[in-house]
Amino acid sequence: LGGEDPYSASKAGAEIIFHSYVKSFSINDKKIKFASARAGNVLGGGDMRKNGIVSDIIRSIMLNKKLTIRNPNSTRPWQHVLEAISGYLILGHLLIKNKLKKSYYPSWNFGPKTLKNKTVLELTKQFLLYWGVKKKFNFLSIKKFKESKLLILDSSKAKKELKWQSKLNFKETLLMTLQWYKS
């Protein structure tokens, strides 16, 4: 765990609090089992938050406005929401059935293969291409706070112990997301 920027530090902080709670209250010695899980940068239909890359693209298309993207060269572990949910469900099922060894607790990552990591600019260009629209965009560099240029998730534990791995490639992830918004 690490985190020099607020986003990464918040993930590390949450993990430290979770671990402390489990150890302080001997939770894993009881019949109830707990685990923490996190996913990569999740894409999918219905997300319309401000400053989300896909929601910003969709708004710019729908409102016919110029698109502004921040940190275009930042690389993220993009994945479809269904990929993360499948990992969470497998983990939850094994917890309920008491089929995980204590040594496998408590933390899990669910993310795409590292080769699927793409930059914000690559995602933007591909999404617009698949949508079939040409759009000019501005670049915005936020200087107010540090934001990591590279985010990676190591999902090897989930692959090895849960037999989970992402199945969708980058193109499939974008097309599934795009189809939700188009419909």
N, C-alpha and C positions, 0 to 999 in steps of 0.2 A: 504494500500500500504506500501511496505517496500522495502528493498533490500540492503543487505550488500555486495553482490557480484555484479560485473559489469553487468551481464545479468539481474538480478532482478532490479537493480537500473535503468537501461535503460528503462525498462517497466514502472516503477514508474515515472521516469522523463518525458516520453512521455505523460503519463496520466495527469501530472501536467500542462504541456504546453498546451495540448488540453483543459483542464478545464479552464485555464486562458484565452485562446483565445475566447472560447464560452462566458465566463462572460464579458470579456473586450469589445467585439463587439456586445453583446446582440443578438447573432446569433439565439438562440432559440425563440426570440420574433418575428422573421420574418417567412415567409412561408417556408423557406428552413430549414430542420431539419438535425442535425448532431448527430453522435454517434461515440464512439470509441469502438473497439472490438478487442479482442485478443483470441488466441486459445492455447491449450496445445501443447505439443511437437508433431508436425505433421509428419506423415509417409505417404508415397505414392510413386508411380512410378515417375521416372524422376529426382529425387533429387540426384545429383552426387557431391555435395559440399564436400570439404575436411573437415575432422573431424566431419562428420555426421555419426552416428552409422550405419545406414543401408547402406549408400553409401560406407563406409569403409569395411563393410562385403562383399558387392557386388564386390568391387575392389579386395579384397583378394581372393575371389573365382575365378574371371575371370583371374587374373594374377597369380593364384596359389602361393600366398605369405602368409606369416604368418600374422595373424590379431593382431593388437594392439588396445586394447580398454582402454579408460581412465575412471577413476572413476566408476569401475564396480558395486559398491554398492550404487551409486546414484539412487534415485527413481524419475521417471518422469511421467507426465500425458500423456502417448502415446495415439494418436488417428489418425485415417485415415483422410487425407486431405478432403475427401468428407463430413465428419462430420462437420468440421469447416466451409466449404463452405455452407453447408445447413443452419447453424446458421446465417451466414452473409447474405444469401439470404432472409431468413425470416425477419431479422431485417431491411434490406434495403427495402423490400416490404412494411413493416408496416410504415417505415419512409416516403416513397413516398406517400402512401395512407393517411398519417397523422392520423394513427390509434394508436399512442402511446401517453399515457399521459405524460405531462411534467415531472411528478415525476419519470418516468421510465428512463429518460435520466441521464447521457450521456454514461455511461460505461457498457460494457457487456463482460462476459467471456463465452467462448464456450470450454468445455473440457469434458473428460470422467468422468464417475462415479469414485469417489476416490478409490473404490475397484479395478479398472482396473489399477491403478498405479503399475508399475513393475520396477525393477532395470534394469540398463544397462546390467548387466550380464544375468538376466533372458531373456531379449529381445534377446540378442546375442545367447544364447543356444537354445531358441525356434526357432529363425529364421534359424539357421544352421540345426536343426532337421527337420524342415518343408522342407528345401531345399534338404535335403537328403545327406548332406556332413559332414564329420568329419573334424574338423579343430582345430589345436592348436592355442592358442592365448596368447599374452603377456598382462600384465596390466601396464598401464602408469598412474602415479599419477602426475598431474600438480601442481607444487608448485609456479608457477609464479604469480598466482592470485587465489583469493578465488572463489570457485564454490559451490553453495548450494548442499547439499546431498539430499535434499528433495524439490521438487517443486510440488505444488498443486494449482489447479484452482477451485474456488467456482463458479459453474455454476447454482446455485439455482435460481438466479434472472431470467436467461434465461428460465429455466424450468417453473417457476411460471408465468412469465409475457408473454413469447413468446410461451409457450407450446413446447419448444425445449428440446430435450435431445439426448445424443448419443445413437445410436442404435447398433453399432457393438461392439462385445466383443474383447478382446485382440487377441485371435486366429484369428478371422475373419479379423481384421486389418492387422495382419502379413501376412495372406494368400493372401489377396487382393494385398498387397504391393509386396509380393514375386512373384505372378503371373504376375504382370506388368513387372518386371525385367526378368523373365524367357521368356516371350513372346517377 
